[in-house]
Amino acid sequence: MKKYSEALKLIQNNVSVIGVEELDTQSAKGAIAEDIISSNAVPSFSNSAMDGYCLKSELTSNASAENPVELPIKGTIFAGDKPPSNTEDSDVYEIMTGSKMPDQMDTVLPVEKGDLIEKEGSKFLVLNEPIKRDANVRKSGEDFQKDELILSKGTMINDHHKIALIMNQENTIQVFQNPKIGILTTGNELDGSSAASVPNSNGPFLESSAQSMGLECSNNLHAGDDINEIIEQIQKIKDSGANLILTSGGVSAGKADFIPAALTQMGAETLFHKLWIRPGKPVLMAKFPDGQIAFGLPGNPVSVAVGFRFLAAQAIRILQGRALEKPIASKNSINYKKSEKFCLFAKAIARVDEDGQIHTEVMSGQESFKVKPFRDANCWAMIPEGIESIKKGETISIYPLSDDGNIDF
């Protein structure tokens, strides 16, 4: 059997991005396929940060209550207007927020601070103190400089990123193609035909988890404990164009565990089968000659959750052009013992104290069939192989329950 770290290496060595596509920025989703560099300054021109009066600051250098400066107001500049180019040094213009500054002017006096007088039908701005240069002016390039990095390759684009991209006039972007996923649950006990049947939570869970990572689910099928039916259903998933195939159940060593044999008969190479992890020890990873990847997850619901979260989701991140996920460091809240041989993925509760330190308690009820702890859990705690016990106060690695990166403290 292989260690969890060895399984991750095999995933990294056998999974790669599918391709790249160019998408409209407004509707784009997925991971950015190249560093995006600003081709111009943002803002592209200096503009007013507020409604007020724009002028040349040096005209006010000697202004005081005893020696006020009076400057003529020559007009109004609205946002979107081309500013006047034939201004005199002594001119003042009313200016609205976001309006382009005239080239000769370098400061803005807020409208509420302006004292106006009228002489012979003309308005004048009266200044009783000096105004600093560049006051209330958004300078060209103050947000982004030309040739500055906007977003790095591999970044999952979100709505806030799109603001920066569009402001930088990046109307289309290159993103990694998003993979498709196909799901097959197995087991006669899931068909609902008798009192001995159990609900099929694995299929809906896997589809929902994949969708939360932005994937399209091409199939969500079921097969009984029959190798020919399993092969037929897997072939349907392959033919649908799924890049990643997830199965649940049928991967252990029982008489009805047909997934390993089915994948072998279909020409897939088994990359690993059984890991030193709990829950989910019997998990399997295989690769078809055409590059399609299959993960065979055990049938217990918590084993499915662990197999998806810590194996399949890592493969999905690579397919999406993203880096593998890194854990969050936390302080362990209670003494906890486990088998030294296994890497344990435990349901846990994390909280943040008043100093901002994260504390995590490994919960009771870690059996792979017990789902009630998910009612209260907000994270996974990972205790690697080679460790038999972890003491209160020691550092423990935690992960959000889902790949969205959020822990609901």
NORUR-V127393 format. One record per residue. N is the residue number from 0. RES is the residue in one letter. SS is DSSP state (a for helix, b for strand, c for the rest). PSI is psi in radians with two decimals (999 if undefined). Layout:
# NORUR-V127393
n=N res=RES ss=SS psi=PSI
n=N res=RES ss=SS psi=PSI
This chain:
# NORUR-V127393
n=0 res=M ss=c psi=2.65
n=1 res=K ss=b psi=2.73
n=2 res=K ss=c psi=2.85
n=3 res=Y ss=a psi=-0.74
n=4 res=S ss=a psi=-0.61
n=5 res=E ss=a psi=-0.63
n=6 res=A ss=a psi=-0.72
n=7 res=L ss=a psi=-0.69
n=8 res=K ss=a psi=-0.73
n=9 res=L ss=a psi=-0.67
n=10 res=I ss=a psi=-0.83
n=11 res=Q ss=a psi=-0.63
n=12 res=N ss=a psi=-0.31
n=13 res=N ss=a psi=-0.05
n=14 res=V ss=c psi=2.41
n=15 res=S ss=c psi=2.91
n=16 res=V ss=c psi=2.71
n=17 res=I ss=c psi=-0.74
n=18 res=G ss=c psi=-3.03
n=19 res=V ss=b psi=2.51
n=20 res=E ss=b psi=2.66
n=21 res=E ss=b psi=2.22
n=22 res=L ss=b psi=2.70
n=23 res=D ss=b psi=2.29
n=24 res=T ss=a psi=-0.70
n=25 res=Q ss=a psi=-0.62
n=26 res=S ss=a psi=0.04
n=27 res=A ss=c psi=2.50
n=28 res=K ss=c psi=2.77
n=29 res=G ss=c psi=-2.90
n=30 res=A ss=b psi=2.39
n=31 res=I ss=b psi=2.34
n=32 res=A ss=c psi=-0.06
n=33 res=E ss=c psi=2.72
n=34 res=D ss=c psi=2.34
n=35 res=I ss=b psi=2.11
n=36 res=I ss=b psi=2.41
n=37 res=S ss=c psi=2.27
n=38 res=S ss=c psi=-0.06
n=39 res=N ss=c psi=2.91
n=40 res=A ss=c psi=2.57
n=41 res=V ss=b psi=2.13
n=42 res=P ss=c psi=2.68
n=43 res=S ss=c psi=-0.24
n=44 res=F ss=c psi=2.69
n=45 res=S ss=c psi=2.39
n=46 res=N ss=b psi=2.88
n=47 res=S ss=b psi=2.37
n=48 res=A ss=c psi=-0.12
n=49 res=M ss=c psi=2.92
n=50 res=D ss=c psi=2.36
n=51 res=G ss=b psi=-2.50
n=52 res=Y ss=b psi=2.20
n=53 res=C ss=b psi=2.49
n=54 res=L ss=b psi=-3.12
n=55 res=K ss=c psi=2.12
n=56 res=S ss=a psi=-0.57
n=57 res=E ss=a psi=-0.34
n=58 res=L ss=a psi=-0.31
n=59 res=T ss=a psi=0.10
n=60 res=S ss=c psi=-0.51
n=61 res=N ss=c psi=0.20
n=62 res=A ss=c psi=2.42
n=63 res=S ss=c psi=3.01
n=64 res=A ss=c psi=-0.60
n=65 res=E ss=c psi=-0.43
n=66 res=N ss=c psi=1.17
n=67 res=P ss=c psi=2.65
n=68 res=V ss=b psi=2.29
n=69 res=E ss=b psi=2.17
n=70 res=L ss=b psi=2.39
n=71 res=P ss=b psi=2.40
n=72 res=I ss=b psi=2.05
n=73 res=K ss=b psi=-0.17
n=74 res=G ss=b psi=-2.91
n=75 res=T ss=b psi=2.41
n=76 res=I ss=b psi=2.10
n=77 res=F ss=c psi=2.76
n=78 res=A ss=c psi=2.27
n=79 res=G ss=c psi=-0.26
n=80 res=D ss=c psi=2.57
n=81 res=K ss=c psi=2.16
n=82 res=P ss=c psi=2.69
n=83 res=P ss=c psi=2.52
n=84 res=S ss=c psi=-0.22
n=85 res=N ss=c psi=0.81
n=86 res=T ss=c psi=2.69
n=87 res=E ss=c psi=2.75
n=88 res=D ss=c psi=-0.54
n=89 res=S ss=c psi=0.01
n=90 res=D ss=c psi=2.66
n=91 res=V ss=b psi=2.49
n=92 res=Y ss=b psi=2.41
n=93 res=E ss=b psi=2.45
n=94 res=I ss=b psi=2.44
n=95 res=M ss=c psi=2.74
n=96 res=T ss=c psi=2.27
n=97 res=G ss=c psi=-0.08
n=98 res=S ss=c psi=2.54
n=99 res=K ss=b psi=2.34
n=100 res=M ss=c psi=2.40
n=101 res=P ss=c psi=2.58
n=102 res=D ss=c psi=-0.62
n=103 res=Q ss=c psi=-0.13
n=104 res=M ss=c psi=2.54
n=105 res=D ss=c psi=0.15
n=106 res=T ss=b psi=2.78
n=107 res=V ss=b psi=2.22
n=108 res=L ss=b psi=2.17
n=109 res=P ss=b psi=2.52
n=110 res=V ss=a psi=-0.59
n=111 res=E ss=a psi=-0.23
n=112 res=K ss=a psi=0.00
n=113 res=G ss=c psi=2.21
n=114 res=D ss=b psi=2.19
n=115 res=L ss=b psi=2.52
n=116 res=I ss=b psi=2.84
n=117 res=E ss=b psi=2.30
n=118 res=K ss=b psi=2.15
n=119 res=E ss=c psi=0.74
n=120 res=G ss=c psi=0.05
n=121 res=S ss=b psi=2.58
n=122 res=K ss=b psi=2.48
n=123 res=F ss=b psi=2.50
n=124 res=L ss=b psi=2.23
n=125 res=V ss=b psi=2.19
n=126 res=L ss=b psi=2.21
n=127 res=N ss=c psi=0.08
n=128 res=E ss=c psi=2.74
n=129 res=P ss=c psi=2.62
n=130 res=I ss=c psi=2.34
n=131 res=K ss=c psi=2.54
n=132 res=R ss=c psi=2.46
n=133 res=D ss=c psi=0.16
n=134 res=A ss=c psi=2.28
n=135 res=N ss=c psi=0.57
n=136 res=V ss=b psi=2.23
n=137 res=R ss=b psi=1.95
n=138 res=K ss=c psi=2.58
n=139 res=S ss=c psi=2.26
n=140 res=G ss=c psi=0.11
n=141 res=E ss=c psi=-0.49
n=142 res=D ss=c psi=-1.07
n=143 res=F ss=b psi=2.35
n=144 res=Q ss=c psi=2.69
n=145 res=K ss=c psi=2.43
n=146 res=D ss=c psi=0.26
n=147 res=E ss=c psi=2.57
n=148 res=L ss=b psi=2.22
n=149 res=I ss=b psi=-0.96
n=150 res=L ss=b psi=2.53
n=151 res=S ss=c psi=2.64
n=152 res=K ss=c psi=2.36
n=153 res=G ss=c psi=-0.12
n=154 res=T ss=c psi=2.29
n=155 res=M ss=b psi=2.03
n=156 res=I ss=c psi=2.40
n=157 res=N ss=c psi=3.12
n=158 res=D ss=a psi=-0.63
n=159 res=H ss=a psi=-0.60
n=160 res=H ss=a psi=-0.62
n=161 res=K ss=a psi=-0.51
n=162 res=I ss=a psi=-0.88
n=163 res=A ss=a psi=-0.71
n=164 res=L ss=a psi=-0.80
n=165 res=I ss=a psi=-0.66
n=166 res=M ss=a psi=-0.47
n=167 res=N ss=c psi=0.16
n=168 res=Q ss=c psi=0.53
n=169 res=E ss=c psi=1.54
n=170 res=N ss=c psi=-0.35
n=171 res=T ss=b psi=2.62
n=172 res=I ss=b psi=2.71
n=173 res=Q ss=b psi=2.18
n=174 res=V ss=b psi=2.70
n=175 res=F ss=b psi=2.41
n=176 res=Q ss=c psi=2.40
n=177 res=N ss=c psi=2.33
n=178 res=P ss=c psi=2.77
n=179 res=K ss=b psi=2.60
n=180 res=I ss=b psi=2.51
n=181 res=G ss=b psi=2.49
n=182 res=I ss=b psi=2.40
n=183 res=L ss=b psi=2.03
n=184 res=T ss=b psi=2.53
n=185 res=T ss=b psi=2.76
n=186 res=G ss=c psi=2.23
n=187 res=N ss=a psi=-0.46
n=188 res=E ss=a psi=-0.17
n=189 res=L ss=a psi=0.03
n=190 res=D ss=c psi=-0.11
n=191 res=G ss=c psi=0.34
n=192 res=S ss=c psi=-0.15
n=193 res=S ss=c psi=3.04
n=194 res=A ss=c psi=-0.28
n=195 res=A ss=c psi=0.01
n=196 res=S ss=c psi=2.72
n=197 res=V ss=c psi=2.68
n=198 res=P ss=c psi=2.54
n=199 res=N ss=c psi=1.55
n=200 res=S ss=a psi=-0.34
n=201 res=N ss=a psi=-0.77
n=202 res=G ss=a psi=-0.93
n=203 res=P ss=a psi=-0.68
n=204 res=F ss=a psi=-0.83
n=205 res=L ss=a psi=-0.72
n=206 res=E ss=a psi=-0.78
n=207 res=S ss=a psi=-0.72
n=208 res=S ss=a psi=-0.73
n=209 res=A ss=a psi=-0.73
n=210 res=Q ss=a psi=-0.61
n=211 res=S ss=a psi=-0.34
n=212 res=M ss=c psi=0.12
n=213 res=G ss=c psi=0.24
n=214 res=L ss=c psi=2.65
n=215 res=E ss=b psi=2.29
n=216 res=C ss=b psi=1.98
n=217 res=S ss=b psi=-0.55
n=218 res=N ss=b psi=2.58
n=219 res=N ss=b psi=1.59
n=220 res=L ss=b psi=2.97
n=221 res=H ss=b psi=2.56
n=222 res=A ss=b psi=2.54
n=223 res=G ss=c psi=-3.03
n=224 res=D ss=c psi=1.21
n=225 res=D ss=c psi=2.10
n=226 res=I ss=a psi=-0.65
n=227 res=N ss=a psi=-0.70
n=228 res=E ss=a psi=-0.68
n=229 res=I ss=a psi=-0.79
n=230 res=I ss=a psi=-0.73
n=231 res=E ss=a psi=-0.76
n=232 res=Q ss=a psi=-0.68
n=233 res=I ss=a psi=-0.68
n=234 res=Q ss=a psi=-0.67
n=235 res=K ss=a psi=-0.74
n=236 res=I ss=a psi=-0.77
n=237 res=K ss=a psi=-0.77
n=238 res=D ss=a psi=-0.37
n=239 res=S ss=c psi=-0.13
n=240 res=G ss=c psi=0.27
n=241 res=A ss=c psi=2.34
n=242 res=N ss=c psi=-0.45
n=243 res=L ss=b psi=2.28
n=244 res=I ss=b psi=2.19
n=245 res=L ss=b psi=2.20
n=246 res=T ss=b psi=2.69
n=247 res=S ss=b psi=2.43
n=248 res=G ss=c psi=2.77
n=249 res=G ss=c psi=0.46
n=250 res=V ss=c psi=0.01
n=251 res=S ss=c psi=-2.45
n=252 res=A ss=c psi=0.38
n=253 res=G ss=c psi=3.03
n=254 res=K ss=c psi=-0.35
n=255 res=A ss=c psi=0.29
n=256 res=D ss=c psi=1.59
n=257 res=F ss=c psi=-0.10
n=258 res=I ss=a psi=-0.84
n=259 res=P ss=a psi=-0.78
n=260 res=A ss=a psi=-0.66
n=261 res=A ss=a psi=-0.78
n=262 res=L ss=a psi=-0.71
n=263 res=T ss=a psi=-0.78
n=264 res=Q ss=a psi=-0.51
n=265 res=M ss=c psi=0.04
n=266 res=G ss=c psi=0.14
n=267 res=A ss=c psi=2.54
n=268 res=E ss=b psi=2.22
n=269 res=T ss=b psi=2.11
n=270 res=L ss=b psi=-0.63
n=271 res=F ss=b psi=2.64
n=272 res=H ss=b psi=1.97
n=273 res=K ss=c psi=2.26
n=274 res=L ss=b psi=2.77
n=275 res=W ss=c psi=1.13
n=276 res=I ss=b psi=2.72
n=277 res=R ss=b psi=2.37
n=278 res=P ss=c psi=2.98
n=279 res=G ss=c psi=0.34
n=280 res=K ss=c psi=-0.73
n=281 res=P ss=c psi=0.08
n=282 res=V ss=c psi=2.60
n=283 res=L ss=b psi=2.53
n=284 res=M ss=b psi=2.33
n=285 res=A ss=b psi=2.78
n=286 res=K ss=b psi=2.25
n=287 res=F ss=c psi=2.74
n=288 res=P ss=c psi=-0.50
n=289 res=D ss=c psi=0.08
n=290 res=G ss=c psi=-0.16
n=291 res=Q ss=c psi=2.40
n=292 res=I ss=b psi=2.45
n=293 res=A ss=b psi=2.38
n=294 res=F ss=b psi=2.16
n=295 res=G ss=b psi=1.91
n=296 res=L ss=b psi=2.54
n=297 res=P ss=c psi=2.94
n=298 res=G ss=c psi=-0.39
n=299 res=N ss=c psi=2.42
n=300 res=P ss=a psi=-0.72
n=301 res=V ss=a psi=-0.61
n=302 res=S ss=a psi=-0.67
n=303 res=V ss=a psi=-0.77
n=304 res=A ss=a psi=-0.76
n=305 res=V ss=a psi=-0.79
n=306 res=G ss=a psi=-0.71
n=307 res=F ss=a psi=-0.85
n=308 res=R ss=a psi=-0.70
n=309 res=F ss=a psi=-0.09
n=310 res=L ss=a psi=-1.12
n=311 res=A ss=a psi=-0.74
n=312 res=A ss=a psi=-0.56
n=313 res=Q ss=a psi=-0.68
n=314 res=A ss=a psi=-0.69
n=315 res=I ss=a psi=-0.74
n=316 res=R ss=a psi=-0.72
n=317 res=I ss=a psi=-0.78
n=318 res=L ss=a psi=-0.57
n=319 res=Q ss=c psi=-0.07
n=320 res=G ss=c psi=0.34
n=321 res=R ss=c psi=2.82
n=322 res=A ss=c psi=2.76
n=323 res=L ss=c psi=2.63
n=324 res=E ss=c psi=2.52
n=325 res=K ss=c psi=2.56
n=326 res=P ss=c psi=2.91
n=327 res=I ss=b psi=2.33
n=328 res=A ss=b psi=2.38
n=329 res=S ss=b psi=2.85
n=330 res=K ss=b psi=2.30
n=331 res=N ss=b psi=2.37
n=332 res=S ss=c psi=-0.40
n=333 res=I ss=c psi=2.72
n=334 res=N ss=c psi=2.38
n=335 res=Y ss=b psi=2.37
n=336 res=K ss=b psi=2.58
n=337 res=K ss=c psi=3.10
n=338 res=S ss=c psi=2.30
n=339 res=E ss=c psi=-0.44
n=340 res=K ss=c psi=-0.43
n=341 res=F ss=c psi=2.60
n=342 res=C ss=b psi=2.12
n=343 res=L ss=b psi=2.26
n=344 res=F ss=b psi=1.86
n=345 res=A ss=b psi=2.41
n=346 res=K ss=b psi=2.36
n=347 res=A ss=b psi=2.87
n=348 res=I ss=b psi=2.16
n=349 res=A ss=b psi=2.52
n=350 res=R ss=b psi=2.83
n=351 res=V ss=b psi=2.25
n=352 res=D ss=c psi=-3.14
n=353 res=E ss=c psi=-0.29
n=354 res=D ss=c psi=0.05
n=355 res=G ss=c psi=0.07
n=356 res=Q ss=c psi=2.36
n=357 res=I ss=b psi=2.32
n=358 res=H ss=b psi=2.40
n=359 res=T ss=b psi=2.33
n=360 res=E ss=b psi=2.13
n=361 res=V ss=b psi=2.26
n=362 res=M ss=c psi=2.84
n=363 res=S ss=c psi=2.97
n=364 res=G ss=c psi=0.82
n=365 res=Q ss=c psi=0.03
n=366 res=E ss=c psi=2.57
n=367 res=S ss=c psi=-0.18
n=368 res=F ss=c psi=-0.17
n=369 res=K ss=c psi=1.98
n=370 res=V ss=c psi=-0.20
n=371 res=K ss=a psi=-0.63
n=372 res=P ss=a psi=-0.41
n=373 res=F ss=a psi=-0.32
n=374 res=R ss=a psi=-0.62
n=375 res=D ss=c psi=-0.37
n=376 res=A ss=c psi=2.54
n=377 res=N ss=c psi=0.09
n=378 res=C ss=b psi=2.99
n=379 res=W ss=b psi=2.44
n=380 res=A ss=b psi=2.32
n=381 res=M ss=b psi=2.13
n=382 res=I ss=b psi=1.94
n=383 res=P ss=c psi=2.89
n=384 res=E ss=c psi=2.74
n=385 res=G ss=c psi=-0.11
n=386 res=I ss=c psi=2.18
n=387 res=E ss=c psi=-0.55
n=388 res=S ss=b psi=2.64
n=389 res=I ss=b psi=2.27
n=390 res=K ss=c psi=2.75
n=391 res=K ss=c psi=2.32
n=392 res=G ss=c psi=-0.30
n=393 res=E ss=c psi=2.80
n=394 res=T ss=b psi=2.39
n=395 res=I ss=b psi=2.48
n=396 res=S ss=b psi=2.33
n=397 res=I ss=b psi=2.77
n=398 res=Y ss=b psi=2.59
n=399 res=P ss=b psi=2.69
n=400 res=L ss=c psi=-0.71
n=401 res=S ss=c psi=2.97
n=402 res=D ss=c psi=0.07
n=403 res=D ss=c psi=-0.12
n=404 res=G ss=c psi=0.11
n=405 res=N ss=c psi=2.31
n=406 res=I ss=c psi=2.16
n=407 res=D ss=c psi=1.49
n=408 res=F ss=c psi=999
